[in-house]
Amino acid sequence: MLKKDLATLRLMGSNHLSLTWMILVFVTLLFISVLTEGQGIKSTRLLDLVIRDYTFKSFNKYFKTGRPYNINLPSNLSGITVYTSRFRCGSLKRYGATINEFYLKVGVDVHPCIERILIVTQNLGNNWSNIYYDNYDALLGYQLVSPVLGLLAYNSGDDTNFNTQFEVKIRSPNKAGIKIDFSNYTTNGSSTLDGRIKMCATFEGDGKVRLDKEVAPNICGATSHGHFGLVVQSPLLPVRKKIRRWTVAFACSVGAAIAVFLVGLLLIAMFVKVKKKERLEEMERRAYEEEALQVSMVGHVIRVHTASATRTSPRIEQNLRPPR
């Protein structure tokens, strides 16, 4: 009977722990999915990596050198336009290149480069360009008046597996050796800008923004690859920035509360598991002791099987008995 109860208790404890872990996994996955749907891609670096992966998936080694090819992106990246072109490092340095809105002068250097590179140009559009407001605090007080354009390069040999898809640097020894033309994305004249002066914004990888003057109307200059845009001063963005920071703080608080709740459930599950284990050990010890004593139940009475109490009479008593 005790062994049957012990097996039942083990089964109940196992089912309880399994149910607890299933609830924890479900809540965690639900929380992650909510964050993913609500937040989406919020990192500029992550966005670059996603675009890179889709570029290499669409890459064909028979692409003609110097010819731009449009890259098809999934629906969740709608609004972004990506083109890629393949170049030999030496030819790019000797002749330069024009790739959509980017003009690379003669003398640009690529490092490191084995033989060929794949240049990727990005046009993030008006919606996706706002991702830079969340990642670059230096934009506080400025407003983008153009989409963010990106120029990146990756090593591209005949073997295009993921081990060779490392990013390479494009640099020019000349000032404004790389020009970015925003003429197709801005409106000339001061009526729409209220006389505010446009500045060229270069978004660097460490989260900083460098502002420079235009080298020509709607044309910016750079000495290396990266992301670029035209900005003007705006008095409205600080309020917008504070609202976004408050939203992020609220989301972090909710996430922390859910995390504490999950940790609490995990601690409760661990406590219940320890108690179950102690109870099982105690019941096993009792079962072994009762089995050693050969305990059996007769109705409601416990009967213990012990050795017989019969006694053999001593031989001296037999000799002292009187004859009949």
C-alpha positions in Angstrom: 0.0 0.0 0.0 2.8 2.4 0.9 4.6 1.6 -2.3 1.5 2.3 -4.3 1.1 5.7 -2.6 4.8 6.4 -3.2 4.4 5.7 -6.9 1.3 7.9 -7.1 3.1 10.7 -5.3 6.0 10.5 -7.7 3.7 10.6 -10.7 1.8 13.7 -9.3 5.1 15.5 -8.5 6.4 14.8 -12.0 3.2 16.0 -13.6 3.2 19.1 -11.4 6.7 20.1 -12.4 6.1 19.4 -16.1 3.0 21.7 -16.0 5.0 24.4 -14.2 7.7 24.3 -16.8 5.2 24.4 -19.6 3.6 27.5 -18.1 7.0 29.1 -17.7 8.0 28.4 -21.3 4.6 29.6 -22.7 4.8 32.9 -20.8 8.3 33.5 -21.8 7.6 32.8 -25.5 4.5 35.0 -25.3 6.5 37.8 -23.8 9.2 37.5 -26.4 6.6 37.5 -29.2 4.9 40.6 -27.9 8.2 42.4 -27.7 9.1 41.3 -31.2 5.8 42.4 -32.7 5.7 45.6 -30.8 9.3 46.6 -31.1 10.4 45.1 -34.4 14.0 45.8 -35.5 15.2 48.7 -33.3 18.9 48.4 -33.8 20.7 50.0 -36.8 23.4 47.4 -36.6 20.9 44.5 -36.7 19.1 46.1 -39.6 22.4 46.2 -41.5 23.0 42.5 -40.8 19.5 41.5 -41.9 20.0 43.5 -45.2 23.4 41.9 -45.7 22.0 38.4 -45.3 19.2 39.0 -47.8 21.8 40.5 -50.2 24.0 37.4 -50.0 21.0 35.1 -50.4 20.1 36.9 -53.6 23.7 37.1 -54.8 24.7 35.3 -58.0 28.3 34.8 -58.9 27.4 35.6 -62.5 26.5 39.2 -61.6 28.3 41.5 -64.0 31.0 43.7 -62.5 29.9 47.3 -61.8 26.3 46.7 -62.6 23.7 47.5 -59.9 21.2 44.8 -59.0 18.0 45.4 -57.0 17.6 43.2 -53.9 14.1 41.9 -53.0 13.4 42.3 -49.3 10.6 40.7 -47.3 7.3 42.5 -46.5 8.4 43.4 -43.0 11.2 45.5 -44.5 8.9 47.3 -47.0 10.0 50.9 -47.7 13.7 50.0 -47.9 15.4 50.0 -51.3 18.7 48.0 -51.6 21.0 47.7 -54.6 24.3 45.8 -54.8 27.2 45.9 -57.2 30.3 43.8 -57.5 33.8 45.3 -58.0 37.4 44.4 -58.1 39.3 46.2 -55.5 42.0 47.4 -57.8 39.6 48.6 -60.5 37.6 50.5 -57.9 40.7 52.3 -56.8 41.9 53.1 -60.3 38.6 54.2 -61.8 36.2 55.0 -59.0 32.5 54.2 -59.4 29.0 55.7 -59.4 26.4 53.6 -57.5 23.0 55.2 -57.4 23.3 58.2 -55.1 26.9 57.5 -54.2 29.9 58.7 -56.2 33.3 57.2 -55.3 36.2 59.2 -56.6 39.4 57.8 -58.0 41.8 56.7 -55.2 39.3 55.1 -52.8 40.9 52.3 -50.9 39.3 49.1 -49.7 40.7 47.2 -46.7 40.9 44.3 -46.3 40.1 43.0 -49.7 41.3 39.8 -51.3 40.0 40.3 -54.8 36.4 41.4 -55.1 33.9 43.3 -52.9 30.2 43.5 -52.9 29.0 47.1 -52.4 25.5 47.5 -50.8 23.6 50.8 -51.0 20.6 51.4 -48.8 17.7 53.8 -49.0 15.8 53.4 -45.7 12.9 55.6 -46.8 11.0 58.0 -44.6 9.7 55.4 -42.1 12.8 53.2 -41.5 15.0 56.3 -41.3 13.3 57.1 -38.0 15.2 54.2 -36.4 18.1 56.6 -36.1 16.2 58.7 -33.6 16.1 55.8 -31.2 19.8 54.9 -31.5 21.5 58.3 -31.8 20.9 60.8 -29.0 22.9 63.4 -30.8 19.9 63.9 -33.1 18.1 65.5 -30.3 17.0 68.9 -31.6 17.3 68.0 -35.3 14.9 66.8 -37.9 15.7 64.6 -40.9 14.6 66.2 -44.2 15.8 63.2 -46.3 15.9 59.5 -46.0 19.0 57.9 -44.5 21.2 56.5 -47.3 23.8 53.8 -46.5 27.0 52.6 -48.2 28.5 49.3 -47.0 30.9 46.8 -48.5 31.6 43.1 -47.9 34.2 40.7 -49.1 32.9 38.7 -52.1 35.0 35.9 -53.6 33.8 33.0 -55.6 33.0 31.2 -52.3 30.0 33.2 -50.9 29.4 31.2 -47.7 28.7 33.0 -44.5 32.3 32.6 -43.3 33.5 35.0 -46.0 30.8 37.7 -45.5 32.9 40.0 -43.4 32.6 43.8 -43.7 35.3 45.7 -45.4 36.2 49.4 -45.1 36.0 52.0 -47.9 38.1 55.0 -47.3 39.2 58.0 -49.4 42.4 60.0 -48.7 40.7 63.0 -50.2 38.3 65.2 -48.4 34.8 64.5 -49.7 36.2 61.6 -51.8 32.8 60.0 -51.4 29.8 62.2 -52.4 26.1 61.5 -51.6 23.5 63.1 -53.7 20.2 63.9 -52.0 18.7 65.9 -54.9 16.0 63.4 -55.6 14.8 63.4 -52.0 14.7 67.0 -50.9 12.8 70.1 -52.0 14.9 73.1 -53.1 14.1 76.5 -51.7 13.6 77.9 -48.3 9.8 77.9 -48.2 9.5 74.3 -46.8 12.5 74.7 -44.4 11.6 78.1 -43.1 15.1 79.4 -43.9 16.8 76.7 -41.7 20.2 75.6 -42.9 20.6 72.0 -43.9 23.4 70.0 -42.5 25.0 66.7 -43.5 24.7 64.1 -40.8 27.1 61.2 -40.7 26.0 58.4 -38.4 29.0 56.7 -37.0 29.1 53.2 -35.6 29.6 54.2 -31.9 26.3 56.0 -31.7 27.7 59.5 -32.5 26.6 61.9 -35.2 28.9 64.2 -37.1 27.4 67.3 -38.6 29.1 69.0 -41.6 28.2 71.6 -44.2 27.0 70.6 -47.7 29.8 70.5 -50.3 27.1 71.6 -52.8 23.3 72.1 -52.6 21.8 68.7 -51.4 25.2 67.0 -51.8 27.2 65.7 -48.8 30.8 64.6 -48.7 32.4 61.8 -46.7 35.8 60.1 -46.4 34.5 56.6 -45.6 31.5 54.3 -45.9 28.5 54.6 -43.5 25.0 56.1 -43.2 24.2 59.7 -44.2 21.3 62.1 -44.1 20.3 65.7 -44.3 19.0 67.4 -41.1 17.8 70.8 -40.0 17.3 72.1 -36.5 13.8 71.5 -35.0 12.4 72.7 -31.7 9.8 69.9 -31.6 12.0 66.8 -31.5 13.1 67.2 -27.8 9.5 66.6 -26.7 9.2 63.7 -29.1 12.5 62.3 -27.7 11.3 62.6 -24.1 8.0 60.8 -25.0 10.0 58.0 -26.6 12.3 57.7 -23.6 9.2 57.5 -21.3 7.8 54.8 -23.5 11.0 52.8 -23.4 11.2 53.3 -19.6 7.6 52.0 -19.2 8.3 49.0 -21.5 11.4 48.2 -19.5 9.5 48.4 -16.3 6.8 46.0 -17.6 9.5 43.7 -18.8 11.2 43.7 -15.5 8.0 43.0 -13.7 7.3 40.0 -15.9 10.8 38.8 -15.4 10.4 39.0 -11.6 7.2 37.1 -11.9 8.8 34.4 -14.0 11.7 34.1 -11.6 9.2 33.9 -8.7 7.4 31.0 -10.5 10.7 29.3 -11.0 11.7 29.6 -7.4 8.3 28.3 -6.3 8.8 25.3 -8.7 12.2 24.7 -7.3 10.9 24.9 -3.7 8.1 22.5 -4.4 10.6 20.1 -6.1 12.8 20.1 -3.0 9.9 19.4 -0.7 8.6 16.6 -2.9 12.1 15.1 -3.0 12.4 15.2 0.8 8.9 13.7 1.2 9.8 10.9 -1.3 13.0 10.1 0.5 11.2 9.9 3.8 8.5 7.6 2.4 11.2 5.4 0.7 13.0 5.1 4.1 9.8 4.1 5.8 9.0 1.7 3.1 12.4 0.0 3.3 12.1 -0.2 7.2 8.6 -1.7 7.1 9.7 -4.2 4.4 12.6 -5.2 6.6 10.2 -5.8 9.5 7.8 -7.7 7.2 4.9 -5.6 8.2 1.5 -6.8 7.1 -2.0 -5.4 7.6 -4.8 -7.6 9.1 -7.8 -5.5 9.0 -6.8 -2.3 10.9 -4.2 -4.2 12.9 -0.5 -4.2 12.1 1.0 -7.7 12.5 4.8 -8.0 12.8 6.3 -11.4 11.8 9.0 -12.3 14.3 10.8 -15.6 15.2 8.9 -18.3 17.1 9.2 -18.2 20.9 9.3 -22.0 21.5 12.0 -23.2 23.9 13.8 -26.5 24.1 14.0 -27.9 27.6 17.5 -28.3 29.0 18.8 -31.8 29.2 19.4 -31.6 33.0 15.7 -31.1 33.5 14.9 -34.3 31.6 17.3 -36.2 33.9 15.7 -34.9 37.1 12.2 -36.0 36.3 11.0 -38.8 38.6 10.3 -42.2 37.0 6.7 -43.1 36.4 
